[in-house]
Amino acid sequence: MTSRDRRGFLQVTGGAAAAGLLGAGRAGAADARARVVLVRRREVLGTDGRVNGPVIHQMLNEAVAALLGEKDAAPAWRRVVKPSDVVGVKSNVWTPLPTPPALEQAIREELERAGVRPENVAVDDRGVRSSPVFQRMTALVNVRPMRTHAWSGLGTCLKNVIMFTDNPPDYHGDSCATLGAIWQKPPVAGKVRLNVLVMLTPQFHSVGPHSFAKELTWPYYGLLVGLQPVPVDATGARILQAKRRQHFGADRPISPSPHHIEIAGSRYGLGPSDPAQIDLVRLGLAEDALV
Amino acid sequence: MATPLVGAIMVAAALSASLPVMPDEAGGWTAAAPADRYDAQTIFQYIDGHGEVYLAYGMTACLARRYAGPAGEGDIVVDAFEMATPADAYGVFTHTREGGPADVGQEASYGYGTLAFWKGRAFVTAYAEQETPRAREAVLALGRAVAASIAETGERPALAGRLPRAGLEEASLVYLRHPRILEAHVPVGPDNPLGVGPVAPAATGRYRVEGGAADLVLVEYRDAAAAEGGAARFAQAFLDGDRPAHRDDGWCAAAGLTDRLRAYVLRAPSREAALGLLAAAKGGAP
C-alpha cells in the first residue's frame, strides 16, 4: 500500500464517518453528521422486473464515488478496501426478495479491481459462519434489500449481520432492539466498510406465513449507500413509512416498531438516525423519491 | 362448505385429526404433487425466517401444497397449520389477519391475495402469487374445500371476549401467549414486563379514545401470586408507584380485574383516557 493509499484508506476507516463503525460507543458518535447516497435509475428494472446488470453496476459505482467525494469510482473503491484485505460480502438470500445476484457480482468485480485477490472475496448469507473467507475476513461489505419484518419491523443493514451470531433469536427480544450490539462484537466489530440497502423493489408491508405479496412491493429503482448502517437504514425507513402513508391513505406505523435503528445510533454509536444529521446526496431519478 | 369448483378427489394427506385434507384441484388450479408436511423442527426449512410466529402459538404440524393455475395465472399456495389449541388457532389468526372479512371457516380475512382462516385447531392460509379475479375465486374455493374437511370446531378464548367493545378497532384485537407477539403489537420494552407466556395468555386491542388512541392489554395469570408479580413488574416499568404515569409515548395505567386477571393501558393520550379505558375494562369483567 502506498502512502497515498494508506492516507485515503484511513479517511474512510478512521475518519469521522466511520466513528460509529470502528469507535462504537465513542462519545458523540451519534451526534456526528453522516452522508448517505440515494441513487435511482428507472432503467435498472426491465419491463419484466429483471435487474439490468450493467445499470446496477453503474449505480453502485456512482454512489460509492459520491459517498467518498471522488470523481471516479476506482479511487473510491480503493479507499473502501486495500489489496491485502479479505472481504466478506454479506448478502441476503430471502427467497421472495434476495440481494440481486447482479449487484453481488458488481461488488465482487469492484473489490477485485481495487486489488483484492479473487480468492479473498466471498459472497454469502446463511453460511457466513462456516465460510473460510468470512472466517478470516478483515473487511465486510453489507448488502441487502429493504423490507418489513415480523420481529424487527424492518429488515435492515443493521439486522443483516445477525447471521454472524451463535443464536439469532437471542436478538429478537423487544423487537430486536439490541441488534446494534452485534456490531460491537467479533467478527463484525470494526470490519464493515460499506452498507448498501437495496431499494429496487422494497417491501412496505407483510402478509401471510411467507410475509410476502408482490403488490406490497413497488418499483423504487434505488440503492442507498453509506458507511454507517444507522443513517442508511433510517433513510430507508423514512421512504417505507412514506410509501405506507401513500398506500394506506393514513399513518399506519411500521409494526413492530423498528426502534432498533434509533437505538443502534444512540446506544451503540452506529451513526445518526435524525434526518437533520444526515446529508442525503441524490443521484438520478427524482420523481416519487418519497424522501 | 365445498363448492362445485372443488375436485372430487381429495388427497389423504392428513395424518392428524385437526389437519385438513387438501383438494387436488379447485377453480382451475391443480396440485402437481402431494402436500408436504413439516413439524416444529422442520418448519424453518419451509417458512423462511418467520417460523417462530407459528411456534409462538404452539404449532405442531404444517401441511403445504402448491397449485398451478391456467395459462397466464400464477400459483396458489395453501398452508394448513395444526396449533396446540383452538385458542391458539384463533390467536395466530388475529395476529395474521389482513384485509376484509371472508366467509370461510370460523373466521376469515382476505387481503393482498391471501385468505386466512381458523377452524378448530387449524389455521389455514391460501395465497395467490399473482392476484387476479379468477385467482381470488380459486383461493376462496380452495379455502372452503379445506375448511369443509375439518370436522372440529373450537371456542374463541374467553379472554378475548373480556375486552370491552366500545371504541375497539376490531382488526387490532390479538390473542397471544408469547412476549414476542405482544411486542409486535404493543411496544412494552425489554424483558417481558407484563409476564405474558404459555400460562399467562393475553388479549390486546387498540381503542379510539378522546384525544387519540390507546392500547389495552388483559393478562390472565396462572394464580394470584403470578398476577401480583406481573402487576409489580408493570408498575416498576411504567407507573409512578401504583398511579398512572406519562411515559415517552403516552399515559400508562393498570388495575386488577380479578385475582388472576390484570388490565394494563399504554400509549393513552391523557391520564383521563387511560383511566376511562381501565374503567371500561372493569365493566367488562364479571
HADDOCK unambig.tbl for C-alpha pairs under 7 A between the chains (distance, minus, plus):
assign (segid A and resid 94 and name CA) (segid B and resid 48 and name CA) 6.94 0.50 0.50
assign (segid A and resid 150 and name CA) (segid B and resid 50 and name CA) 6.87 0.50 0.50
assign (segid A and resid 151 and name CA) (segid B and resid 184 and name CA) 6.76 0.50 0.50
assign (segid A and resid 173 and name CA) (segid B and resid 180 and name CA) 6.60 0.50 0.50
assign (segid A and resid 173 and name CA) (segid B and resid 190 and name CA) 6.46 0.50 0.50
assign (segid A and resid 174 and name CA) (segid B and resid 183 and name CA) 6.19 0.50 0.50
assign (segid A and resid 174 and name CA) (segid B and resid 189 and name CA) 5.33 0.50 0.50
assign (segid A and resid 174 and name CA) (segid B and resid 190 and name CA) 4.76 0.50 0.50
assign (segid A and resid 175 and name CA) (segid B and resid 183 and name CA) 6.37 0.50 0.50
assign (segid A and resid 175 and name CA) (segid B and resid 184 and name CA) 6.93 0.50 0.50
assign (segid A and resid 207 and name CA) (segid B and resid 98 and name CA) 6.81 0.50 0.50
assign (segid A and resid 208 and name CA) (segid B and resid 96 and name CA) 6.46 0.50 0.50
assign (segid A and resid 208 and name CA) (segid B and resid 114 and name CA) 6.62 0.50 0.50
assign (segid A and resid 209 and name CA) (segid B and resid 47 and name CA) 6.93 0.50 0.50
assign (segid A and resid 210 and name CA) (segid B and resid 47 and name CA) 6.08 0.50 0.50
assign (segid A and resid 213 and name CA) (segid B and resid 112 and name CA) 6.57 0.50 0.50
assign (segid A and resid 213 and name CA) (segid B and resid 129 and name CA) 6.89 0.50 0.50
assign (segid A and resid 215 and name CA) (segid B and resid 112 and name CA) 7.00 0.50 0.50
assign (segid A and resid 255 and name CA) (segid B and resid 184 and name CA) 6.08 0.50 0.50
assign (segid A and resid 255 and name CA) (segid B and resid 185 and name CA) 6.67 0.50 0.50
assign (segid A and resid 256 and name CA) (segid B and resid 183 and name CA) 6.75 0.50 0.50
assign (segid A and resid 256 and name CA) (segid B and resid 184 and name CA) 4.30 0.50 0.50
assign (segid A and resid 256 and name CA) (segid B and resid 185 and name CA) 6.16 0.50 0.50
